[in-house]
């Protein structure tokens, strides 16, 4: 029986046999195995080690909640790319290879890092912070990288010194398997400077057709199938990082909407009945039970489905607070319907594949206060919100004596609160409707915050009467409409002269509305 070689002798012998000298340890020396169930690595033989040996080096892939994006065409040099990949895909690395970042040094640094199973970083102003985050204790400096204060008091090893490399405990590491996902936008190229880091975590590369994992089917499938991995996206349009990370969480955890997908629009059009569950005086929903309302609106939606290639889903616009002619105990002139009264209707809609929008008529109350009263319902993935400024009154005003209005700052506060609710509970983005039949009903609408990724604003035209007048209202409300706002239309059963049929609505109301309701 032959005597086992010491680890240092074995590594040197393999390097010579493979024809590599100062470049580092040969690929054939990755004779280490993973500890079952831990993700840590240990060498195949511990010969030559004693109890005083330093701990073996390890690389720990990032947790599933890590996600970041890099755009090779806009985000800078290789150093930035390597830093972004490390932040997204690594939780810790006790040893890393550092190169100068000069294009001439990258191939050698990449080869060395790949052979050792380690990530590759480049010198730069952010290096010290990243080494701290990774809890790095050994820096392997590829020739060309100047030793700097960024290395601190860490052990620094010359990457050309094969003897010193052989003395590093636990190296080379066997790369992890499938512990990271890289989404590559079609047409984009992953920088070669990332090869070592991606290899260290066993990254799976997936080419995708879109930059939003909530809507690009291939990206959605990839992040769901690899739900326990960190994600790096390469290509334009994925960032910024915080937004992309939230989109990945939504793609992984949010329940799909009626008709499929995670964004309300443009993946579907909605056709809704409007009203209050306890009275027929306020609309069609009160004319029959919840179950029969689902059947009724489903039948109407089916008529629209024959007129468009876009999927059409049924919906309820359920009045939650009702403007009142009498003063309430809180002074609001608005009666709040208890959530327990609305819940059976929401549940019936969910069973029937219908979306729900809760409508607020706040009187002298403010929209945000009333919205918060229905947080329990709004935490449900298929429930959105509608604000009705006609009934938003100022001190001294009463319903039906004037047309109410609201300032855009109050509206934006509702949007910000609803967006935070979506983020906190990993919900699909919400429809947030603004009812209008006069431009003056939403003061300062041009400042509507359409940057919210978790909210889709919809301006709903509530004009009634003759169709010429309604078209005038439609045109007025579309003027100076902020970019990114969707449009809705209401057909009044008794007040329109005449009320449009589904075919007329789709043909005469242009651009075609995404949400059509009936009152």
QUIBELVEN-V221152 format. One record per residue. PSI is psi in radians with two decimals (999 if undefined). NEAR is the number of other ideal C-beta (glycine too) atoms within 12 Angstrom. Layout:
{{PSI NEAR} {PSI NEAR}}
//
This chain:
{{2.33 3} {2.67 4} {2.28 10} {2.45 14} {2.62 19} {2.76 19} {-0.72 34} {-0.76 26} {-0.70 21} {-0.76 27} {-0.76 41} {-0.71 26} {-0.73 20} {-0.65 27} {-0.76 31} {-0.74 21} {-0.58 16} {-0.08 21} {0.37 11} {2.41 26} {-1.85 20} {-0.21 20} {-0.35 29} {-2.89 44} {2.44 47} {2.67 29} {-0.47 24} {-0.06 18} {0.32 35} {0.90 29} {0.94 26} {2.71 30} {2.70 19} {2.45 25} {2.24 17} {2.22 9} {-0.03 6} {-0.44 12} {-0.03 27} {2.84 24} {2.49 37} {2.56 25} {2.72 35} {-0.56 21} {2.43 21} {0.35 20} {2.45 18} {-0.05 19} {2.68 19} {3.09 11} {-0.32 7} {0.05 7} {2.54 17} {2.75 19} {2.61 19} {2.61 26} {2.56 40} {2.71 39} {2.21 47} {2.02 31} {2.72 43} {2.68 36} {2.91 22} {-0.33 25} {0.06 21} {2.38 34} {2.47 41} {3.00 38} {2.61 40} {2.30 46} {1.83 29} {-0.44 28} {-0.20 16} {-0.36 18} {0.13 27} {-2.64 20} {-3.04 22} {-0.59 36} {-0.72 35} {-0.73 29} {-0.80 40} {-0.68 46} {-0.76 41} {-0.77 42} {-0.74 47} {-0.78 49} {-0.61 31} {-0.68 43} {-0.13 45} {2.31 44} {-0.69 29} {2.69 28} {1.91 46} {-0.35 34} {2.46 45} {2.75 53} {2.36 57} {2.23 48} {2.96 40} {-0.38 31} {-0.18 32} {2.35 22} {-0.57 19} {-0.39 15} {-0.30 30} {-0.77 34} {-0.77 22} {-0.75 31} {-0.70 44} {-0.76 36} {-0.76 29} {-0.84 46} {-0.69 49} {-0.73 34} {-0.60 39} {-0.14 47} {0.52 43} {2.75 50} {2.79 54} {2.26 53} {2.93 50} {2.64 46} {2.51 35} {3.03 28} {-0.40 15} {0.04 22} {-0.80 36} {-0.78 23} {-0.67 17} {-0.66 35} {-0.66 37} {-0.80 19} {-0.68 22} {-0.09 36} {0.75 21} {2.30 37} {-0.25 28} {2.21 38} {2.15 41} {1.91 47} {2.03 39} {2.35 44} {2.31 25} {-0.51 25} {2.14 37} {2.32 22} {2.23 23} {3.11 20} {-0.35 14} {-0.47 28} {-0.34 27} {-2.43 18} {0.35 14} {2.73 27} {2.27 25} {2.17 29} {2.34 36} {2.15 26} {-0.24 42} {-0.07 26} {1.65 25} {-0.54 33} {-0.79 21} {-0.66 24} {-0.68 42} {-0.41 31} {-0.12 27} {2.10 40} {2.32 31} {-0.12 40} {2.57 44} {2.71 42} {2.57 45} {2.18 31} {2.61 34} {2.80 37} {2.10 19} {0.83 23} {0.26 33} {2.68 44} {2.28 43} {2.03 45} {2.10 45} {1.99 36} {2.36 33} {2.22 19} {-0.27 17} {2.77 29} {2.27 22} {2.16 31} {2.41 36} {-0.39 24} {-0.25 40} {-0.11 42} {-0.76 32} {-0.80 47} {-0.74 51} {-0.65 42} {-0.66 39} {-0.58 48} {0.08 44} {0.79 28} {2.42 38} {2.13 27} {2.33 28} {2.12 33} {2.25 22} {2.72 32} {-0.13 23} {2.80 28} {-0.03 30} {1.90 34} {-0.16 44} {-0.41 39} {-0.51 29} {1.98 31} {-0.71 22} {-0.64 24} {-0.73 41} {-0.79 36} {-0.74 20} {-0.80 33} {-0.47 41} {-0.70 27} {-0.45 19} {0.98 33} {-0.23 22} {0.27 21} {2.69 36} {2.81 42} {2.32 52} {2.32 51} {2.42 50} {2.12 43} {2.97 35} {2.60 21} {-0.15 29} {-0.68 39} {-3.12 28} {2.96 22} {-0.80 24} {-0.72 17} {-0.74 27} {-0.72 36} {-0.70 33} {-0.66 35} {-0.65 42} {-0.76 42} {-0.75 32} {-0.81 39} {-0.62 41} {-0.58 31} {-0.44 27} {2.56 31} {2.41 21} {2.67 28} {2.89 36} {2.28 38} {-0.09 28} {2.78 19} {3.05 29} {-0.36 42} {2.30 34} {-0.84 44} {2.53 36} {0.37 23} {-0.17 30} {2.80 36} {2.66 40} {2.45 52} {2.16 44} {2.66 50} {2.45 47} {2.55 42} {-3.07 35} {2.44 33} {-0.24 39} {0.02 24} {2.48 17} {-0.15 20} {-0.35 15} {0.11 29} {3.13 33} {-0.48 33} {-0.54 44} {0.04 28} {-0.14 24} {3.06 20} {2.98 17} {-0.80 32} {-0.73 20} {-0.51 20} {-0.67 39} {-0.79 34} {-0.69 22} {-0.83 29} {-0.53 44} {-0.67 31} {-0.69 21} {-0.77 34} {-0.61 38} {-0.58 20} {-0.69 24} {-0.57 41} {-0.47 23} {-0.13 14} {-0.01 23} {2.66 26} {-0.28 14} {2.35 25} {2.45 26} {2.23 37} {2.61 40} {2.80 43} {2.74 51} {2.35 52} {1.78 49} {2.03 49} {2.10 43} {-0.72 48} {2.38 43} {2.16 36} {2.36 38} {2.47 27} {-0.23 18} {2.62 16} {2.29 20} {2.99 22} {-0.56 12} {0.07 19} {0.23 17} {-0.35 32} {0.68 32} {2.23 37} {2.16 32} {2.22 32} {2.20 34} {2.50 17} {-0.53 26} {-0.46 15} {-0.65 25} {-0.50 36} {-0.80 24} {-0.56 25} {-0.71 42} {-0.76 38} {-0.68 23} {-0.71 30} {-0.76 41} {-0.76 26} {-0.57 20} {0.13 29} {0.59 28} {2.53 42} {2.76 50} {2.36 51} {2.18 46} {2.17 51} {2.33 50} {2.21 49} {1.58 38} {-0.16 45} {-2.25 38} {-0.02 29} {2.99 37} {2.73 31} {-0.70 47} {-0.74 28} {-0.77 24} {-0.67 41} {-0.73 38} {-0.47 28} {-0.31 28} {0.44 39} {-0.66 25} {-0.73 20} {-0.64 36} {-0.27 40} {-0.20 25} {2.42 31} {-0.39 31} {0.39 40} {2.10 45} {-2.90 52} {2.57 47} {2.38 50} {2.26 51} {1.55 43} {-0.31 41} {-0.54 34} {0.31 41} {1.84 41} {2.69 33} {2.87 23} {2.33 13} {-0.26 11} {2.72 23} {2.68 23} {2.57 28} {-0.02 17} {-0.27 16} {2.91 19} {2.18 25} {3.06 38} {2.91 31} {2.55 38} {2.61 24} {-0.43 26} {-0.70 20} {-0.70 34} {-0.77 46} {-0.56 32} {-0.66 25} {-0.77 43} {-0.77 40} {-0.72 24} {-0.75 31} {-0.67 42} {-0.72 32} {-0.66 25} {-0.75 34} {-0.80 40} {-0.79 27} {-0.57 18} {0.21 25} {0.95 25} {2.80 35} {2.67 43} {2.60 40} {2.58 45} {2.23 48} {1.88 47} {2.44 49} {2.00 49} {2.36 43} {2.54 42} {0.02 32} {2.43 23} {-0.56 27} {-0.18 19} {-0.41 33} {1.76 40} {2.25 24} {0.50 20} {-0.42 34} {-0.29 18} {0.29 18} {2.31 35} {1.58 28} {0.14 27} {-0.19 18} {2.09 30} {-0.28 33} {0.02 38} {2.39 40} {1.91 40} {2.47 43} {2.13 46} {2.12 42} {2.07 45} {2.01 40} {0.24 37} {2.59 33} {2.83 25} {-2.55 21} {2.67 17} {-0.52 25} {-0.75 15} {-0.71 19} {-0.66 32} {-0.59 23} {-0.75 19} {-0.76 30} {-0.78 33} {-0.72 20} {-0.70 22} {-0.42 35} {-0.28 25} {2.32 15} {0.51 17} {2.21 26} {2.55 28} {2.45 11} {0.06 20} {2.33 34} {2.89 36} {2.47 33} {2.80 45} {2.51 48} {2.32 44} {2.15 41} {2.11 28} {-0.73 22} {-0.44 16} {-0.40 21} {2.49 27} {1.63 16} {2.98 19} {2.36 24} {2.51 29} {2.91 20} {-0.77 29} {-0.72 15} {-0.67 23} {-0.80 36} {-0.52 28} {-0.66 15} {-0.44 22} {1.86 34} {2.39 15} {2.69 19} {2.20 28} {2.62 38} {-0.30 39} {2.09 49} {2.18 42} {2.77 44} {2.27 41} {999 34}}
//
